[in-house]
Amino acid sequence: MMLIYLRRSLPALMLAGIGTSVAMAGPPRYDVDTHCTTIAEFGGTYSAEMYNYCVESEQSAYNALKPQWDTLPAQVQAHCNKIASFGTPSYEMLEYCVKEEMSASANPPVFKY
């Protein structure tokens, strides 16, 4: 039921500038606490060490993305946001995707016979 509502509302939200990270200044906003809690609770026992490591890693990735985000091609922003949003969104995955996409576009392979 909620999915149907969101599908019907999406065009209006996009026209209003809501629901699209590409139009926003800076990287999209992800819920780092939920992501890191999910990781820290994996296996049934909460690990404060894993949670802390996760938050630090996410912060490092966000800090690396922030100054370059607005200069990235919109297609890379949108594609990588979709990839990084699979499951619980992750700035580490977003940073990795951006890095690999930019590298791939700068160094396309040449097929040789």
C-alpha positions in Angstrom: 0.0 0.0 0.0 2.8 2.4 0.9 4.7 1.5 -2.2 1.7 2.4 -4.4 1.4 5.8 -2.6 5.1 6.5 -3.1 5.0 5.6 -6.8 2.1 7.9 -7.3 3.7 10.7 -5.3 7.2 10.4 -6.7 6.6 12.7 -9.8 5.2 15.4 -7.6 8.0 15.1 -5.1 10.6 15.2 -7.8 9.1 18.4 -9.3 9.2 19.9 -5.8 12.9 18.9 -5.5 12.2 16.4 -2.8 13.5 12.8 -3.1 16.4 13.4 -5.4 19.9 13.7 -4.1 21.3 14.9 -7.4 19.7 18.4 -6.9 20.9 18.7 -3.4 24.1 20.4 -2.4 26.5 17.9 -1.0 26.2 14.1 -0.7 22.8 12.5 0.1 21.9 12.1 3.8 22.1 8.6 5.0 21.2 7.2 8.4 24.6 6.2 9.6 23.4 5.2 13.1 21.0 2.6 11.6 23.5 1.3 9.2 26.2 0.9 11.8 23.9 -0.6 14.4 22.8 -3.2 11.8 26.4 -4.1 11.2 27.3 -4.1 14.9 24.3 -6.4 15.7 25.1 -8.9 12.9 25.5 -12.4 14.3 23.1 -11.7 17.2 25.5 -10.0 19.6 26.0 -6.2 19.6 29.7 -5.1 19.2 30.6 -1.6 20.3 33.9 -2.0 18.6 32.2 -2.7 15.2 29.8 0.1 15.7 32.6 2.6 16.5 34.7 1.4 13.5 31.7 1.7 11.2 30.9 5.2 12.3 34.5 6.3 11.8 34.7 4.7 8.4 31.4 6.2 7.3 32.6 9.7 8.5 35.9 9.3 6.6 34.0 8.4 3.4 31.5 11.2 3.8 34.4 13.7 4.4 36.1 12.5 1.3 32.9 12.8 -0.8 31.7 16.2 0.5 34.1 18.5 -1.3 33.8 16.8 -4.6 30.1 15.8 -4.7 28.8 18.9 -6.5 31.4 18.6 -9.3 30.6 14.9 -10.1 28.5 14.1 -13.2 24.8 13.8 -12.3 24.7 10.4 -13.8 27.5 9.2 -11.4 25.7 10.8 -8.4 22.4 9.1 -9.3 23.9 5.7 -10.1 26.1 5.5 -7.1 23.4 6.7 -4.8 21.2 3.8 -6.0 24.1 1.3 -5.5 25.0 2.7 -2.0 21.3 2.8 -0.9 20.9 -1.0 -1.3 20.1 -2.4 2.1 21.1 0.2 4.7 22.7 3.2 2.8 26.5 3.5 3.2 28.9 6.3 2.5 31.7 3.8 2.2 29.9 2.1 -0.6 29.0 5.5 -2.1 32.7 6.6 -2.0 33.8 3.3 -3.6 31.2 3.5 -6.3 32.1 7.1 -7.2 35.9 6.3 -7.2 35.4 3.3 -9.5 32.9 5.0 -11.8 35.2 8.0 -12.3 38.2 5.8 -12.8 36.3 3.6 -15.4 35.2 6.7 -17.4 38.7 8.1 -17.4 40.3 4.8 -18.4 38.1 2.9 -20.8 39.5 -0.4 -22.0 40.3 -0.9 -25.7 39.4 -4.2 -27.2 42.3 -5.8 -29.1 42.1 -8.5 -31.8 
